């Protein structure tokens, strides 16, 4: 397998995972009552994996991080038309950890999650 084929395969793998997280987030929003914290987490994860797919496609190394601002700046450096999208995605960064463990915040307001997933 050539380098281009391997890169395409890696990019597709990141996007598959991103779609799975997006689907999980939507499923959690459809629950009665909605599971807002987990939906927020999966929304963040979907955005993170999509940005990493873009970087992988462009053969741009990235560090292991959940910081969508950092990843977005790298993506914008490759394609400045992504600036607005990456800036909005950065708002999701906090959801990588904030509602994951007992003692954390109760959960996001429904209106903030529904526009993300």
C-alpha positions as CSV (number, residue, x, y, z in Angstrom):
1,X,0.0,0.0,0.0
2,X,1.4,3.4,-1.0
3,X,1.7,6.4,1.3
4,X,-1.4,8.1,-0.4
5,X,-3.5,4.9,0.1
6,X,-2.4,4.7,3.8
7,X,-3.2,8.4,4.3
8,X,-6.6,8.0,2.7
9,X,-7.4,4.9,4.8
10,X,-6.3,6.8,8.0
11,X,-8.5,9.8,7.1
12,X,-11.5,7.5,6.4
13,X,-11.0,5.8,9.8
14,X,-11.0,9.2,11.6
15,X,-14.2,10.2,9.7
16,X,-15.9,6.9,10.5
17,X,-15.3,7.5,14.2
18,X,-16.5,11.1,13.9
19,X,-19.7,9.9,12.3
20,X,-20.2,7.3,15.1
21,X,-19.8,10.0,17.8
22,X,-22.2,12.3,15.9
23,X,-24.7,9.5,15.7
24,X,-24.3,8.7,19.5
25,X,-24.8,12.4,20.3
26,X,-28.0,12.6,18.2
27,X,-29.3,9.4,19.8
28,X,-28.7,10.8,23.3
29,X,-30.5,14.0,22.4
30,X,-33.5,11.9,21.2
31,X,-33.7,10.1,24.6
32,X,-36.5,11.0,26.9
33,X,-35.4,12.9,28.8
34,X,-32.4,13.9,26.7
35,X,-28.9,12.9,27.9
36,X,-27.3,16.3,27.5
37,X,-23.9,15.8,29.1
38,X,-23.1,12.6,27.1
39,X,-24.5,14.3,23.9
40,X,-22.2,17.3,24.5
41,X,-19.2,14.9,25.0
42,X,-19.9,13.1,21.8
43,X,-20.4,16.3,19.9
44,X,-17.0,17.5,21.0
45,X,-15.5,14.1,20.0
46,X,-17.1,14.2,16.6
47,X,-15.6,17.7,15.9
48,X,-12.2,16.6,17.2
49,X,-12.1,13.5,15.0
50,X,-13.2,15.5,12.0
51,X,-10.5,18.0,12.5
52,X,-7.9,15.3,13.0
53,X,-9.2,13.6,9.7
54,X,-8.6,16.9,7.9
55,X,-5.1,17.1,9.3
56,X,-4.4,13.5,8.5
57,X,-5.5,14.0,4.9
58,X,-3.1,16.9,4.6
59,X,-0.3,14.9,6.2
60,X,-0.1,17.5,9.0
61,X,1.1,16.0,12.3
62,X,-0.9,16.9,15.4
63,X,-0.3,16.3,19.1
64,X,-2.6,14.2,21.2
65,X,-5.1,16.8,22.4
66,X,-8.8,17.5,22.9
67,X,-8.3,21.2,22.3
68,X,-10.4,22.1,19.3
69,X,-8.9,25.6,19.2
70,X,-5.4,24.2,18.8
71,X,-6.5,21.7,16.1
72,X,-8.7,24.4,14.4
73,X,-5.7,26.7,14.2
74,X,-3.7,24.0,12.4
75,X,-6.6,23.4,10.0
76,X,-7.0,27.1,9.3
77,X,-3.3,27.3,8.6
78,X,-3.9,24.8,5.8
79,X,-7.3,26.3,4.6
80,X,-8.3,29.7,5.9
81,X,-11.8,29.3,4.6
82,X,-12.3,27.0,7.7
83,X,-11.7,29.9,10.2
84,X,-15.4,30.4,11.2
85,X,-16.1,26.7,11.4
86,X,-13.1,26.1,13.5
87,X,-13.8,29.1,15.8
88,X,-17.3,27.7,16.4
89,X,-16.0,24.2,17.0
90,X,-13.6,25.5,19.7
91,X,-16.7,26.3,21.8
92,X,-17.1,22.5,22.2
93,X,-13.6,21.9,23.7
94,X,-14.8,22.1,27.3
95,X,-17.3,19.3,26.7
96,X,-14.4,16.8,26.4
97,X,-14.3,16.6,30.2
98,X,-16.7,18.9,32.0
99,X,-19.7,16.5,32.4
100,X,-17.7,13.2,32.5
101,X,-17.3,12.6,36.2
102,X,-19.3,12.9,39.5
103,X,-18.9,16.3,41.1
104,X,-18.6,18.0,37.7
105,X,-21.2,20.5,36.5
106,X,-24.7,19.2,36.3
107,X,-25.0,19.4,32.5
108,X,-25.2,21.9,29.6
109,X,-28.4,23.8,28.9
110,X,-30.4,22.1,26.2
111,X,-30.2,25.0,23.8
112,X,-26.4,24.9,23.7
113,X,-26.3,21.3,22.8
114,X,-29.0,21.1,20.2
115,X,-27.1,23.4,17.9
116,X,-24.0,21.3,18.2
117,X,-25.1,17.7,17.5
